[in-house]
């Protein structure tokens, strides 16, 4: 049984799954995310991220860090989502 678990964990390690962990909710990380958005290709994902980051900044200016973090996490989810590719034939 331990050989099976060891080989399974080794395969997961070697597969190189690209998993981006969400960043901690802080004003520094929000600034990094906003700067990263500037390099994104224009599209619905960038628009949605901008909307959520704007709402996060509004909540942060009101002193509502809980609300700001909720919007920031939503922006990260949109940014991590793979764009809906495919042709429209």
Buried (B, 14 or more C-beta within 10 A) or exposed (E): EEEEEEEEEEEEEEEEEEEEEEBEBEEEBBEEBBEEBEEEEEEEBBEBBBBBBEBBBEBBEEEBBEBBBBBBBBBBEBBEEEEEEEEEE
